[in-house]
Amino acid sequence: ELADAIELSGGIEQNLVVKPEAHGKYEVIAGHRRRLAALKLIGEGKEEYRKVPCRIKHESDTIKDKLSLILTNATARELTDWEKVQQAKQLKELLTEYKKALTEENKDKPKEERVRMGRIREIVAQMLNTSTTQIGRMEAIQNNLSQEFKQELEKGNIGISTAHELSRLDGEGQAKAYQQYEEKGEMHIKDVKQEQKRTSGACANGYHGRYKGRSQPGYFQGKG
């Protein structure tokens, strides 16, 4: 039926969507029925259907679609702090892929025709309508915050500012902070800053000591 409709209308009016493959070939990613209809017409001896209109979709286009979907979902409702951290992570990963895809697609183009991208963190900040500093805080949370506190951020039990301060503590400091959190049932920035002071104070005290005869690092003993 589709083949008959295509023939009656004088050809395929809606482009097939294809993506480049190796050795100059293309894979159809949308319009499979139209392709099969064209093959049927060719089989009937109608060679004018051997060529069909196509739109080439590069890898960068696919990534742009994913970026658009993330941003569309973000504007549908107010995101939680945890969702904002995850959104920033996804955007950074996709933009990194996008930058690589553009580099590959532009490699054979003249220099003046190549599409260029700026710094990824700045682009993410622009997309999320926030500052690069805030994106840096989100990255610190994603990379350094303990799993226990990530779960509390996801539940909405701690805010993004508290989570960022916690991410600045080392593993032992976060473990102690989490123990305090479980005991008190809450955690605020001032609590974290107190733990930071205790941790930094302990580190400073750890370097007070005496050398034992030799001026080599291996012979330095600190208290604590």
C-alpha positions in Angstrom: 0.0 0.0 0.0 2.8 2.4 0.9 4.5 1.6 -2.4 1.3 2.4 -4.3 0.9 5.7 -2.4 4.5 6.7 -3.1 4.0 6.0 -6.8 0.7 7.9 -6.9 2.3 11.0 -5.2 5.2 10.9 -7.6 7.9 9.9 -5.1 9.0 9.9 -1.5 8.2 13.3 -0.1 9.6 12.8 3.5 13.3 12.2 3.9 14.8 9.1 5.3 17.2 9.7 8.1 20.6 8.0 7.8 23.8 8.0 9.7 27.3 7.5 8.2 28.9 4.1 8.5 32.4 2.8 7.4 33.5 2.8 3.8 31.1 5.5 2.6 27.9 3.6 3.5 24.9 4.8 5.5 22.6 3.1 7.9 18.9 4.0 7.9 17.7 5.0 11.3 14.3 6.4 10.4 12.1 5.6 7.3 12.5 1.8 7.1 9.0 1.3 5.6 9.7 4.0 2.9 13.0 2.2 2.0 11.3 -1.1 1.7 8.6 0.4 -0.4 11.2 1.9 -2.7 12.9 -1.5 -3.0 9.6 -3.0 -4.0 9.1 -0.4 -6.7 12.7 -1.0 -8.0 11.9 -4.8 -8.0 9.0 -3.9 -10.4 11.5 -2.3 -12.7 10.9 1.3 -11.7 14.5 2.5 -11.5 13.6 6.1 -10.7 13.1 5.0 -7.1 16.7 3.7 -6.7 17.6 7.1 -5.2 15.6 8.4 -2.3 15.8 11.7 -0.4 17.8 11.4 2.8 18.9 13.5 5.7 22.3 12.6 7.1 22.3 12.6 10.9 25.8 12.7 12.3 26.8 11.5 15.8 26.9 15.1 17.0 23.3 15.5 16.0 22.3 12.5 18.1 24.2 14.0 21.1 22.4 17.3 20.5 19.1 15.5 20.7 20.1 14.0 24.0 21.2 17.4 25.3 17.9 19.0 24.2 15.9 16.2 26.0 17.8 16.8 29.2 17.2 20.6 29.1 13.5 20.1 28.2 13.0 17.8 31.2 14.8 20.3 33.4 12.4 23.1 32.6 9.3 20.9 33.1 9.5 21.2 36.9 11.8 22.4 39.7 14.7 20.0 40.2 16.0 18.8 43.5 19.6 19.6 44.5 20.5 15.9 43.8 18.9 16.1 40.3 20.8 19.3 39.5 24.1 17.5 40.4 23.1 14.6 38.2 22.0 16.9 35.4 25.3 18.7 35.4 27.2 15.4 35.3 25.1 14.2 32.3 25.6 17.4 30.4 29.4 17.4 31.0 29.6 13.8 29.7 27.5 14.5 26.7 29.3 17.7 25.9 32.6 15.9 26.1 31.3 13.3 23.6 29.9 16.1 21.5 33.3 17.8 21.4 35.0 14.6 20.3 32.3 14.0 17.6 32.8 17.5 16.2 36.5 17.0 16.1 36.1 13.8 14.1 33.5 15.3 11.8 35.5 18.5 11.1 38.8 16.9 10.5 38.5 17.0 6.7 37.0 20.5 6.6 38.9 23.7 6.0 40.0 25.4 9.2 37.6 28.3 8.8 34.6 26.0 8.4 35.2 23.9 11.5 32.7 24.2 14.4 34.5 25.2 17.6 33.4 24.7 21.2 34.5 26.7 24.3 35.3 25.3 27.7 32.8 22.6 28.7 32.3 23.8 32.2 31.3 27.2 30.9 28.9 25.7 28.4 27.3 23.6 31.1 26.9 26.7 33.3 25.3 28.6 30.5 22.9 25.7 29.8 21.9 25.5 33.4 21.8 29.3 33.9 24.2 29.2 36.8 27.9 30.0 37.5 31.0 28.0 36.7 31.7 28.1 40.4 28.5 26.3 41.1 29.2 23.8 38.5 32.6 23.2 40.1 30.8 22.6 43.4 28.6 20.1 41.8 31.6 18.3 40.3 33.2 18.2 43.7 30.1 16.6 45.2 29.9 14.0 42.4 33.6 13.1 42.6 34.3 13.4 46.3 31.2 13.1 48.4 30.8 9.7 50.2 28.1 7.4 49.1 26.2 7.7 52.4 26.0 11.5 52.1 25.1 11.2 48.4 22.1 9.2 49.5 21.1 11.8 52.0 21.4 14.5 49.3 19.2 12.4 47.0 16.6 12.1 49.8 16.7 15.8 50.3 17.9 15.5 53.9 21.0 17.7 53.3 21.3 20.7 50.9 23.8 21.3 48.1 25.9 23.8 50.1 26.3 21.3 53.0 27.1 18.5 50.6 29.8 20.6 49.0 31.4 21.4 52.3 31.3 17.7 53.2 33.0 16.8 49.9 36.0 18.9 51.0 36.6 16.5 53.9 38.7 13.4 53.4 37.2 9.9 53.8 37.9 9.7 57.5 36.5 13.2 58.1 33.3 12.3 56.2 33.0 9.1 58.1 33.1 11.0 61.4 30.7 13.6 60.1 28.3 10.9 59.1 28.5 9.3 62.5 27.6 12.7 64.0 24.8 13.1 61.5 23.3 9.7 62.5 23.5 10.7 66.2 22.0 14.2 65.8 19.6 13.4 62.9 20.7 16.5 61.0 23.7 18.2 59.4 24.3 21.9 58.8 27.2 23.8 57.2 28.4 25.1 60.6 28.7 21.4 61.8 30.8 20.6 58.7 33.0 23.7 59.1 33.7 22.6 62.7 34.7 19.2 61.5 37.0 20.9 58.9 38.7 22.9 61.7 39.2 19.8 63.8 40.6 17.9 60.8 42.9 20.8 59.8 44.0 21.2 63.4 44.8 17.5 63.7 46.9 17.7 60.6 48.8 20.7 61.8 49.5 19.0 65.1 50.7 15.9 63.3 53.7 17.8 61.9 55.0 19.0 65.2 57.8 16.8 66.3 61.6 16.4 66.3 64.2 15.2 63.9 66.2 12.2 65.1 69.7 13.0 64.1 69.2 13.2 60.3 67.5 15.8 58.1 65.6 13.2 56.0 61.9 12.9 55.7 62.0 9.3 56.8 63.5 10.3 60.1 60.9 12.9 61.0 58.5 11.8 63.7 55.4 13.8 64.5 53.0 13.7 67.4 49.8 11.8 66.8 
